Amino acid sequence: AMAAIPLTPDQRAALPLQLPQWQLNGDKLRRELRFADFVEAFGFMAKVALIAEAMGHHPEWSNVWNRVVIELTTHDTGGLSSLDLALAQRIDALLA
C-alpha cells in the first residue's frame, strides 16, 4: 500500500484545478455520479473497489439505484492526504 502523506495548504488550494469534478467539503473530497442504471453504477463501484483495495485506501460511499456518492478522506492523517488525491485521479480516469 502507498503511504499517506498529508496535503499541504498549497496542495489543498490546487485541488479545484486538479479535480474540477470534485467538491472540497471540509476534510473530504466529494463527487456525485449518475449512471444509466443500477447495473452500470454497481459495475463502476466494482472497478473502484479493486483500485481502492490495491492502494489500501477505501472510499466512504453510498449507492442508490443509478447514483453513487463518493467521499474521500484519510483518517490516519486527520484530513486529506496524497492517497485521496491519487484515488480521486484514478476514479476520474475510469470515467474519462
C-alpha positions as CSV (number, residue, x, y, z in Angstrom):
1,A,0.0,0.0,0.0
2,M,1.1,3.6,-0.6
3,A,2.0,5.8,2.3
4,A,-0.5,8.6,3.3
5,I,1.2,12.0,3.2
6,P,-1.0,14.9,4.4
7,L,-1.7,17.5,1.8
8,T,0.0,20.9,2.4
9,P,-2.2,24.1,2.3
10,D,-0.8,24.7,-1.2
11,Q,-1.7,21.2,-2.4
12,R,-5.2,21.7,-0.9
13,A,-5.6,25.0,-2.7
14,A,-4.7,23.4,-6.0
15,L,-7.3,20.6,-5.7
16,P,-10.1,22.5,-7.6
17,L,-7.8,22.8,-10.6
18,Q,-6.6,19.2,-10.4
19,L,-10.0,17.7,-9.6
20,P,-12.7,20.0,-11.1
21,Q,-15.4,17.4,-10.8
22,W,-14.9,17.1,-7.0
23,Q,-16.1,19.4,-4.2
24,L,-13.9,20.1,-1.3
25,N,-16.1,19.6,1.8
26,G,-14.1,20.3,4.9
27,D,-11.6,17.4,5.1
28,K,-13.4,15.4,2.4
29,L,-13.3,15.3,-1.3
30,R,-16.9,14.6,-2.6
31,R,-18.1,13.6,-6.0
32,E,-21.6,12.6,-7.0
33,L,-22.2,10.5,-10.1
34,R,-25.2,9.3,-12.1
35,F,-25.2,6.3,-14.4
36,A,-27.7,4.9,-16.8
37,D,-29.0,2.4,-14.2
38,F,-28.1,0.3,-11.2
39,V,-26.0,-2.2,-13.0
40,E,-23.8,0.5,-14.6
41,A,-23.4,2.2,-11.2
42,F,-22.5,-1.1,-9.5
43,G,-20.1,-2.0,-12.3
44,F,-18.3,1.3,-11.7
45,M,-18.2,0.6,-7.9
46,A,-16.7,-2.8,-8.6
47,K,-13.8,-1.2,-10.6
48,V,-13.2,1.4,-7.9
49,A,-13.2,-1.3,-5.2
50,L,-10.3,-3.2,-7.0
51,I,-8.3,0.1,-7.3
52,A,-9.0,1.0,-3.7
53,E,-8.0,-2.4,-2.4
54,A,-4.8,-2.3,-4.3
55,M,-4.0,1.1,-2.8
56,G,-5.1,0.1,0.7
57,H,-7.3,3.2,0.7
58,H,-11.0,2.9,0.7
59,P,-13.8,5.4,-0.2
60,E,-16.7,6.3,2.0
61,W,-19.5,5.9,-0.4
62,S,-23.2,5.2,-1.0
63,N,-25.3,4.0,-3.9
64,V,-29.0,4.4,-4.5
65,W,-30.0,2.9,-7.9
66,N,-28.1,4.9,-10.5
67,R,-26.5,7.4,-8.2
68,V,-23.1,7.0,-6.5
69,V,-21.8,9.5,-3.9
70,I,-18.1,9.2,-3.1
71,E,-16.3,10.9,-0.2
72,L,-12.5,10.6,0.3
73,T,-10.6,11.4,3.4
74,T,-7.7,9.8,5.4
75,H,-8.5,9.1,9.0
76,D,-4.8,8.2,9.7
77,T,-3.7,11.7,8.9
78,G,-6.8,13.5,10.2
79,G,-7.7,15.0,6.8
80,L,-6.9,14.9,3.1
81,S,-3.7,13.1,2.0
82,S,-1.9,12.1,-1.1
83,L,-4.0,8.9,-1.1
84,D,-7.2,10.8,-1.5
85,L,-5.8,12.8,-4.4
86,A,-4.4,9.6,-6.1
87,L,-7.7,7.7,-5.7
88,A,-9.8,10.7,-7.0
89,Q,-7.5,10.9,-10.0
90,R,-7.9,7.1,-10.7
91,I,-11.6,7.4,-10.3
92,D,-11.6,10.3,-12.8
93,A,-9.5,8.2,-15.2
94,L,-12.1,5.4,-15.1
95,L,-14.8,7.9,-16.1
96,A,-12.8,9.5,-18.9
